[in-house]
Amino acid sequence: MAHQVALDGAQVYILARNPTKLQEAKDSIKLSTGRESRDVTIFSPDIRDFDAIDKAIKDAVPIDVLIWNQGIFVP
């Protein structure tokens, strides 16, 4: 989804726990869409930390569309 909206010209912000995977996703979006580094921003806050999430949201404003995709892993 991030690839598609980047192709459509949107500023993309992605959040996840793993900074390495986030950087790989950012690089992949840049490579496949030709977008500049500043067009894709990554955040790796601890979702249990309200202040960290609040900071990420404030750093990402304005937000026109928010897609929250949260998975649960049960071993």
Contacts in CASP RR format, 6 or more apart in sequence:
PFRMAT RR
TARGET T0000
AUTHOR 0000-0000-0000
METHOD contacts of the structure
MODEL  1
MAHQVALDGAQVYILARNPTKLQEAKDSIKLSTGRESRDVTIFSPDIRDF
DAIDKAIKDAVPIDVLIWNQGIFVP
1 67 0 8 1.000
2 12 0 8 1.000
2 14 0 8 1.000
2 25 0 8 1.000
2 29 0 8 1.000
2 40 0 8 1.000
3 28 0 8 1.000
3 29 0 8 1.000
3 32 0 8 1.000
3 33 0 8 1.000
5 12 0 8 1.000
5 65 0 8 1.000
6 12 0 8 1.000
6 29 0 8 1.000
6 33 0 8 1.000
6 35 0 8 1.000
6 39 0 8 1.000
6 40 0 8 1.000
7 33 0 8 1.000
9 35 0 8 1.000
9 39 0 8 1.000
10 64 0 8 1.000
10 65 0 8 1.000
11 39 0 8 1.000
11 41 0 8 1.000
12 29 0 8 1.000
12 35 0 8 1.000
12 39 0 8 1.000
12 40 0 8 1.000
12 41 0 8 1.000
13 40 0 8 1.000
13 41 0 8 1.000
13 42 0 8 1.000
13 43 0 8 1.000
13 56 0 8 1.000
13 60 0 8 1.000
13 63 0 8 1.000
14 22 0 8 1.000
14 25 0 8 1.000
14 26 0 8 1.000
14 40 0 8 1.000
14 41 0 8 1.000
14 42 0 8 1.000
14 43 0 8 1.000
15 22 0 8 1.000
15 42 0 8 1.000
15 43 0 8 1.000
15 44 0 8 1.000
15 45 0 8 1.000
15 56 0 8 1.000
16 22 0 8 1.000
16 25 0 8 1.000
16 42 0 8 1.000
16 44 0 8 1.000
17 44 0 8 1.000
17 46 0 8 1.000
17 47 0 8 1.000
18 44 0 8 1.000
19 42 0 8 1.000
19 44 0 8 1.000
22 42 0 8 1.000
22 43 0 8 1.000
22 44 0 8 1.000
23 42 0 8 1.000
25 42 0 8 1.000
26 37 0 8 1.000
26 40 0 8 1.000
26 42 0 8 1.000
29 35 0 8 1.000
29 40 0 8 1.000
30 36 0 8 1.000
30 37 0 8 1.000
30 39 0 8 1.000
30 40 0 8 1.000
41 59 0 8 1.000
41 60 0 8 1.000
43 56 0 8 1.000
43 59 0 8 1.000
43 60 0 8 1.000
45 52 0 8 1.000
45 53 0 8 1.000
45 55 0 8 1.000
45 56 0 8 1.000
46 52 0 8 1.000
47 53 0 8 1.000
57 63 0 8 1.000
END
